[in-house]
Every structure is written in structure tokens, then in C-alpha cells.
């Protein structure tokens, strides 16, 4: 029996945030990083994640490494994980496709 190959994908999903009240961007980044780490613990296909920010531009970038049976499946896991982390951190994602500035998914491994 032949073992099915899996693909590994690294995706960077960058999005702009609107901050209300006295919440600062750094606390949002920390909350997203914590939520993604929690998702890594329960999602076998979510292998790694990092979160960074550009405070001047109010941008957050989440970089996640995922794997799946296809490139599309691995990229979808990345998108779903980041969106779920935004929700768990107290954010909202209306028009998610419209706020995704850049998704630079790339195939890393096909083994």
C-alpha cells in the first residue's frame, strides 16, 4: 500500500485592524499569538505560527505553517486558524476576504 503524500504550506496572512477604546496593538498581537498556540495544541495539521505587527500602519501579520493532503487544504487550514484566533481573541471578521491584504501561501514540502 502506498502512503499518501502530504504537502506543507507556509502562509502569511496580513490584515489591518481597527482599535477602539484603550486597547493597544501589542495586546492584540499577544492575544492572537496565545490563541494560535492553543490551536496548534489541538490541530495536528497546524504545525507552527508567529504573529508580528507594524504599529505605524496598524497591520498584523500571522504566519502559519500547515500541512494537508493538498495545497488547497493546507492553505484553508491556515486561513481558518487565523480567523478562529481573531474571534477567540475578541475580534470580528466581517468581510474577511476584503480585509485579507496579502496571503503568500507557498509550498514548502511535498513529502
Protein Blocks (a to p, Z undefined) as FASTA:
>chain_A
ZZddddddddddddddddehjbdfklmmmmmmmmmmmmmmmmmklmbdcddddfknopac
dddddddfbfklmmmmmmmmmmmmmmmnopacehklmmmmbacddcfbdZZ
